[in-house]
């Protein structure tokens, strides 16, 4: 049995912090996730600045997932 190569990615589901939101994000590291989430928060939730408590909640809910390579 051969295993497919995989790489670790970071993942975040906005609904883990904002009930009802279905957006999900994947990126190479926490900083990339936070940048994506900040843009989403501004565009879809009307937050010009993301409060520190929300950033902390996002960080606490970022997970590592394995994604196939290729």
Backbone bond lengths (Angstrom), bond angles and torsions (degrees), N, CA, C in turn:
res aa  C-N    CA-C-N  psi(-1)  N-CA   C-N-CA  omega(-1)  CA-C   N-CA-C  phi
1 X - - - 1.444 - - 1.527 108.42 -
2 X 1.318 116.96 128.54 1.456 119.87 178.66 1.525 109.35 -101.27
3 X 1.303 115.05 142.27 1.456 120.52 178.44 1.513 109.27 -96.20
4 X 1.328 115.73 139.80 1.462 120.15 176.48 1.519 108.41 -74.57
5 X 1.320 117.02 137.93 1.459 118.34 176.40 1.534 109.72 -65.41
6 X 1.305 115.82 144.42 1.464 120.60 -179.67 1.524 109.17 -139.44
7 X 1.329 114.53 158.49 1.461 119.54 174.97 1.511 108.30 -130.55
8 X 1.305 115.51 151.99 1.461 121.22 -179.32 1.522 109.77 -81.55
9 X 1.308 115.82 131.98 1.458 123.18 174.71 1.518 108.57 -125.39
10 X 1.302 115.43 158.86 1.453 121.10 173.01 1.522 107.87 -93.99
11 X 1.328 116.57 146.20 1.452 121.69 -177.81 1.526 109.74 -138.60
12 X 1.335 115.48 146.59 1.466 120.90 177.53 1.519 108.74 -147.65
13 X 1.328 116.52 136.11 1.465 123.39 174.48 1.520 107.95 -109.88
14 X 1.321 116.86 118.54 1.461 121.30 -177.07 1.532 111.31 -57.48
15 X 1.328 116.79 -34.27 1.461 120.98 179.61 1.518 113.68 -59.99
16 X 1.335 117.90 -17.35 1.463 120.64 175.80 1.525 111.13 -69.93
17 X 1.337 116.63 -20.33 1.466 121.80 -179.64 1.531 110.81 -114.83
18 X 1.333 116.06 -37.83 1.473 121.76 -179.07 1.528 107.57 -116.36
19 X 1.333 117.45 98.52 1.465 120.10 -178.30 1.528 111.82 -53.23
20 X 1.324 115.21 133.97 1.451 121.03 178.58 1.516 114.87 94.79
21 X 1.321 118.30 -18.13 1.466 120.73 178.80 1.533 108.61 -79.91
22 X 1.321 116.14 132.97 1.465 120.69 -175.99 1.529 114.03 -105.01
23 X 1.331 118.34 2.17 1.474 121.05 -178.75 1.526 110.71 -69.20
24 X 1.311 114.48 139.94 1.465 121.09 174.46 1.518 108.26 -128.73
25 X 1.310 115.32 155.77 1.460 121.66 -176.18 1.515 109.66 -136.15
26 X 1.325 115.83 145.85 1.465 122.64 172.12 1.514 107.61 -133.89
27 X 1.322 115.40 141.74 1.452 120.47 179.23 1.505 110.62 -158.19
28 X 1.307 115.17 175.18 1.457 121.06 -176.77 1.514 114.54 -76.19
29 X 1.341 116.35 -25.84 1.468 119.25 -179.12 1.531 109.38 -156.69
30 X 1.321 115.52 175.01 1.464 120.49 -178.13 1.524 112.09 -59.61
31 X 1.333 117.34 -38.77 1.463 120.59 -178.76 1.526 110.96 -62.16
32 X 1.308 117.52 -40.49 1.463 120.60 178.49 1.527 110.61 -65.31
33 X 1.324 116.60 -42.96 1.471 120.45 177.15 1.525 109.90 -60.09
34 X 1.327 117.21 -47.15 1.464 120.49 -178.30 1.527 111.69 -61.62
35 X 1.322 118.17 -37.88 1.467 120.96 177.69 1.527 110.92 -65.80
36 X 1.329 116.66 -43.38 1.460 120.48 178.05 1.521 111.28 -63.33
37 X 1.325 115.67 -42.63 1.464 120.54 -179.48 1.528 110.92 -66.48
38 X 1.320 117.91 -39.03 1.470 120.56 178.69 1.525 110.82 -61.86
39 X 1.335 117.40 -42.50 1.467 120.92 178.07 1.528 110.27 -64.31
40 X 1.313 117.22 -42.15 1.462 122.34 178.02 1.526 111.16 -64.28
41 X 1.330 116.64 -43.16 1.468 120.65 179.89 1.526 111.01 -60.32
42 X 1.320 116.95 -39.02 1.463 120.99 179.05 1.530 110.93 -70.33
43 X 1.325 116.33 -48.39 1.468 120.72 -174.55 1.525 113.34 -72.55
44 X 1.327 116.71 -40.02 1.464 119.67 -171.15 1.526 115.30 -108.51
45 X 1.334 116.70 -18.98 1.466 119.52 -178.88 1.526 112.38 -118.53
46 X 1.334 117.40 0.81 1.463 121.26 176.07 1.518 115.22 70.49
47 X 1.318 117.36 22.69 1.467 120.97 179.59 1.523 110.01 -96.95
48 X 1.318 117.15 104.69 1.468 120.51 177.54 1.520 110.46 -65.58
49 X 1.325 116.25 -36.21 1.468 122.87 175.08 1.521 107.81 -128.26
50 X 1.319 115.82 137.42 1.458 120.20 179.14 1.528 108.03 -88.32
51 X 1.346 117.10 119.27 1.467 120.00 -179.69 1.538 111.86 -60.14
52 X 1.314 115.39 149.86 1.472 121.11 -178.56 1.525 111.70 -55.75
53 X 1.323 117.39 -37.93 1.470 120.36 -179.93 1.527 111.06 -63.80
54 X 1.333 116.82 -35.55 1.468 120.30 178.09 1.530 109.72 -71.68
55 X 1.314 117.58 -41.66 1.470 120.78 176.20 1.525 109.68 -57.93
56 X 1.327 116.96 -43.98 1.464 120.81 178.64 1.529 111.00 -61.50
57 X 1.341 116.64 -41.67 1.469 120.74 179.28 1.525 110.70 -65.88
58 X 1.330 116.73 -39.87 1.467 120.20 177.15 1.523 109.37 -62.32
59 X 1.321 116.93 -50.29 1.478 120.51 179.72 1.526 111.47 -55.39
60 X 1.322 116.81 -40.55 1.460 121.49 -178.13 1.528 112.15 -67.98
61 X 1.332 117.08 -20.79 1.460 120.86 -177.22 1.520 114.30 -108.44
62 X 1.328 117.97 5.74 1.460 120.91 174.14 1.525 108.01 -75.77
63 X 1.312 115.52 130.50 1.471 120.39 179.55 1.527 109.30 -118.64
64 X 1.314 115.59 165.64 1.460 121.75 174.83 1.520 107.42 -104.82
65 X 1.337 115.65 130.68 1.470 121.36 178.42 1.524 108.30 -126.67
66 X 1.316 115.79 157.91 1.459 120.78 176.37 1.523 108.32 -101.08
67 X 1.315 115.57 129.99 1.465 121.87 179.09 1.522 108.78 -118.90
68 X 1.323 116.88 139.29 1.475 119.15 178.32 1.524 111.29 -61.38
69 X 1.307 116.28 144.67 1.458 122.42 176.04 1.517 107.50 -95.82
70 X 1.325 115.19 133.27 1.456 119.24 176.00 1.433 113.17 96.73
